[in-house]
């Protein structure tokens, strides 16, 4: 994700709406809103290795939306592979998991407007020198890529880096993103495709373990997902727009992508 954008915002009131914006936002009257997340995608949402507390960009953003829109936030954990289906079935009101806005997913769930744009990069071990882009990776037939089924990185690996075969044995599937990164650390795979947000989070926390290589493989927009026809889409969009206009989203970018160091 390119976060070198203007951060010329006053330090005062970064996480609070101006009175005019607050008056314009819908009031949900304290309604309970159950939000699903996986807690495995730093710095968007993850468990602090020092305290075990669930924190991250999306936690801060959703907490701020709860304040501005006056709803009671309830967080529940769910695995990525079941998350979209669970939201579609109405088991959760919202899900936040760095979810790329895509037409095929929009057939099952509704998306809010984008709250973040990111770019896909190759996360590798810090000492990796056998490849530096998709073509050189594909040419080394013994190299493996870790991914979660049904994710953007999975499809990029299949259709942009390899041969278009979704059963290609060079793709090792994992239940969650954290498990694929653990496999990368252990040497069980040689590459994990990730958006720049999560990739930069891992590299900043472990510069001796990981690095990002290659050029970005296209941009993707993240949105929160909701059941089809949810009446929460419009209020959340209004809240996101207010946070964008008053600099709150920029402030969260600065906090989580520039200032925060995992484990410190």
For each residue, the residues with C-beta under 8 A, 3 or more apart:
1: 116 117 118 119 195 196 197 200 253 257
2: 5 117 119 196
3: 253 254 257 258
4:
5: 2 250 253
6: 250
7: 250 251 253 254
8:
9: 14 247 250 251
10: 13 14 247
11: 14
12:
13: 10 16 18 246
14: 9 10 11 247 248 251
15: 60 64 248 251
16: 13
17: 21 22 25 68 242 243 246 248
18: 13 21 22 246
19: 22 23
20: 23 24
21: 17 18 24 25 242 245 246
22: 17 18 19 25 68
23: 19 20
24: 20 21 238 242
25: 17 21 22 68 69 235 238 239 242
26: 69 234 235 238
27: 69 70
28: 31 33 69 70 71 232 235
29: 70
30: 70 71 72
31: 28 70 71 72
32: 71 72 74
33: 28 66 71 72 73 74 93 94 232
34: 74 75 76 92 93 94
35: 62 73 74 75 76 92 93 94 95 96
36: 75 76 77 78 83 86 87 91 92 94 95 96 97
37: 45 54 58 59 75 76 77 78 95 96 97
38: 41 45 77 78 79 80 83 97 176 177
39: 45 46 47 54 77
40: 45 46 80 176 177 178 179
41: 38 44 45 46 56 97 98 177 178 198
42: 45 46 56 198 201 202 205 262
43: 46 56 57 197 198 201 256 257 260 262
44: 41 56 57 58 96 97 98 197 198 256
45: 37 38 39 40 41 42 54 55 56 57 58 59 96 97 98
46: 39 40 41 42 43 54 55 56 178 201 262
47: 39 52 53 54 55
48: 51 52 53 54 55 262 263
49: 262 263
50: 263
51: 48
52: 47 48
53: 47 48
54: 37 39 45 46 47 48 59 75
55: 45 46 47 48 59 60
56: 41 42 43 44 45 46 59 60 256
57: 43 44 45 60 61 116 197 252 253 255 256 257
58: 37 44 45 61 62 96 97 98
59: 37 45 54 55 56 62 63 75
60: 15 55 56 57 63 64 252 255 256
61: 57 58 64 65 96 115 243 249 252
62: 35 58 59 65 66 73 94 96 224
63: 59 60 66 67 73
64: 15 60 61 67 68 239 243 248
65: 61 62 68 69 71 236 239 240 243
66: 33 62 63 69 70 71 72 73
67: 63 64 70
68: 17 22 25 64 65 239 242 243
69: 25 26 27 28 65 66 235 236 238 239
70: 27 28 29 30 31 66 67
71: 28 30 31 32 33 65 66
72: 30 31 32 33 66
73: 33 35 62 63 66
74: 32 33 34 35
75: 34 35 36 37 54 59
76: 34 35 36 37 92
77: 36 37 38 39
78: 36 37 38 82 83 86 92 95
79: 38 82 83 175 176
80: 38 40 83 97 148 150 151 175 176 177
81: 148 149 150 175
82: 78 79 85 86
83: 36 38 78 79 80 86 87 92 95 97 99 225
84: 87 88 95 99 105 108 109 150 225
85: 82 88 89 108
86: 36 78 82 83 89 91 92 95
87: 36 83 84 90 91 92 94 95 109 225 226 227
88: 84 85 108 109 227 228
89: 85 86 227
90: 87 227
91: 36 86 87
92: 34 35 36 76 78 83 86 87 95
93: 33 34 35 226 227 230 232
94: 33 34 35 36 62 87 224 225 226 232 236
95: 35 36 37 78 83 84 86 87 92 99 224 225 226
96: 35 36 37 44 45 58 61 62 99 224
97: 36 37 38 41 44 45 58 80 83
98: 41 44 45 58 118 195 197 198 222
99: 83 84 95 96 105 111 222 223 224 225
100: 105 151 152 220 221 222
101: 105 106 111 114 220 221 222 223
102: 105 106 152
103: 106 107
104: 107 108
105: 84 99 100 101 102 108 109 111 225
106: 101 102 103 109 110 111
107: 103 104
108: 84 85 88 104 105 228
109: 84 87 88 105 106 225 226 227 228
110: 106 225 226 227 228 229 230 233
111: 99 101 105 106 223 224 225 226
112: 115 223 224 225 226 233 236 237 240
113: 223 237 240 241
114: 101 117 221 222 223
115: 61 112 222 223 224 240 243 244 249
116: 1 57 197 221 222 249 253
117: 1 2 114 219 220 221 222
118: 1 98 195 196 197 219 220 221 222
119: 1 2 195 196 216 217 218 219 220
120: 152 153 156 193 194 195 196 216 217 218 220
121: 193 194 195 196 199 212 213 214 216 217
122: 133 134 137 191 192 193 212 213 214 217
123: 181 184 191 192 193 194 199 202 203 210 211 212
124: 128 184 190 191 192 210 211 212 213
125: 128 184 185 187 190 209 210 211
126: 207 208 209 210 211
127:
128: 124 125 131 190 211 213
129:
130: 136 140 143 190
131: 128 136 137 139 140 143 190 191 213
132: 136 213 214
133: 122 136 137 213 214 215
134: 122 137 138 160 161 214 217
135: 138 139
136: 130 131 132 133 139 140
137: 122 131 133 134 140 143 145 161 190 191
138: 134 135 161 162
139: 131 135 136
140: 130 131 136 137 143
141: 170
142:
143: 130 131 137 140 170 190 191
144: 170 171 172 188 189 190 191
145: 137 157 161 162 170 171 172 189 190 191 192 193
146: 171 172 173 174 180 181 183 184 188 189 191 192
147: 151 153 154 157 171 172 173 174 180 192 193
148: 80 81 151 153 154 173 174 175 176 177 180
149: 81 154 173
150: 80 81 84 154
151: 80 100 147 148 154 155
152: 100 102 120 155 156 195 220
153: 120 147 148 156 157 192 193 194
154: 147 148 149 150 151 157 158 171 173
155: 151 152 158 159 160
156: 120 152 153 159 160 161 193 217 218
157: 145 147 153 154 160 161 162 171 193
158: 154 155 161 162 164 165 166 168 171
159: 155 156 162 164
160: 134 155 156 157 217
161: 134 137 138 145 156 157 158 193
162: 138 145 157 158 159 165 168 170 171
163: 168
164: 158 159
165: 158 162 168
166: 158 171
167:
168: 158 162 163 165 171
169:
170: 141 143 144 145 162
171: 144 145 146 147 154 157 158 162 166 168
172: 144 145 146 147 180 183 188 189
173: 146 147 148 149 154
174: 146 147 148 177 179 180 183
175: 79 80 81 148 179
176: 38 40 79 80 148 179 180
177: 38 40 41 80 148 174 180 181 192 194 198
178: 40 41 46 181 182
179: 40 174 175 176 182 183
180: 146 147 148 172 174 176 177 183 184 189 192
181: 123 146 177 178 184 185 192 202
182: 178 179 185 186
183: 146 172 174 179 180 186 188 189 192
184: 123 124 125 146 180 181 187 188 189 190 191 192 210
185: 125 181 182 209
186: 182 183
187: 125 184 190
188: 144 146 172 183 184
189: 144 145 146 172 180 183 184 192
190: 124 125 128 130 131 137 143 144 145 184 187
191: 122 123 124 131 137 143 144 145 146 184
192: 122 123 124 145 146 147 153 177 180 181 183 184 189
193: 120 121 122 123 145 147 153 156 157 161 217
194: 120 121 123 153 177 198 199 202
195: 1 98 118 119 120 121 152 198 199 220
196: 1 2 118 119 120 121 199 200 212 216
197: 1 43 44 57 98 116 118 200 201 257
198: 41 42 43 44 98 177 194 195 201 202
199: 121 123 194 195 196 202 203 210 212
200: 1 196 197 203 204 212 257
201: 42 43 46 197 198 204 205 256 257 262
202: 42 123 181 194 198 199 205 206 209 210
203: 123 199 200 206 207 210 211 212
204: 200 201 207 261 262
205: 42 201 202 261 262 263
206: 202 203 209 210
207: 126 203 204 210 211
208: 126
209: 125 126 185 202 206
210: 123 124 125 126 184 199 202 203 206 207
211: 123 124 125 126 128 203 207
212: 121 122 123 124 196 199 200 203
213: 121 122 124 128 131 132 133
214: 121 122 132 133 134 217
215: 133
216: 119 120 121 196 219
217: 119 120 121 122 134 156 160 193 214
218: 119 120 156
219: 117 118 119 216
220: 100 101 117 118 119 120 152 195
221: 100 101 114 116 117 118
222: 98 99 100 101 114 115 116 117 118
223: 99 101 111 112 113 114 115
224: 62 94 95 96 99 111 112 115 236
225: 83 84 87 94 95 99 105 109 110 111 112
226: 87 93 94 95 109 110 111 112 230 232 233 236
227: 87 88 89 90 93 109 110 230
228: 88 108 109 110
229: 110
230: 93 110 226 227 233
231: 234 235
232: 28 33 93 94 226 235 236
233: 110 112 226 230 236 237
234: 26 231 237 238
235: 25 26 28 69 231 232 238 239
236: 65 69 94 112 224 226 232 233 239 240
237: 112 113 233 234 240 241
238: 24 25 26 69 234 235 241 242
239: 25 64 65 68 69 235 236 242 243
240: 65 112 113 115 236 237 243 244 249
241: 113 237 238 244 245
242: 17 21 24 25 68 238 239 245 246 248
243: 17 61 64 65 68 115 239 240 246 248 249
244: 115 240 241 248 249
245: 21 241 242
246: 13 17 18 21 242 243
247: 9 10 14 250 251
248: 14 15 17 64 242 243 244 251 252
249: 61 115 116 240 243 244 252 253
250: 5 6 7 9 247 253 254
251: 7 9 14 15 247 248 254 255
252: 57 60 61 248 249 255 256
253: 1 3 5 7 57 116 249 250 256 257 258
254: 3 7 250 251 257 258 259
255: 57 60 251 252 258 259 260
256: 43 44 56 57 60 201 252 253 259 260
257: 1 3 43 57 197 200 201 253 254 260
258: 3 253 254 255
259: 254 255 256
260: 43 255 256 257
261: 204 205 264
262: 42 43 46 48 49 201 204 205
263: 48 49 50 205
264: 261
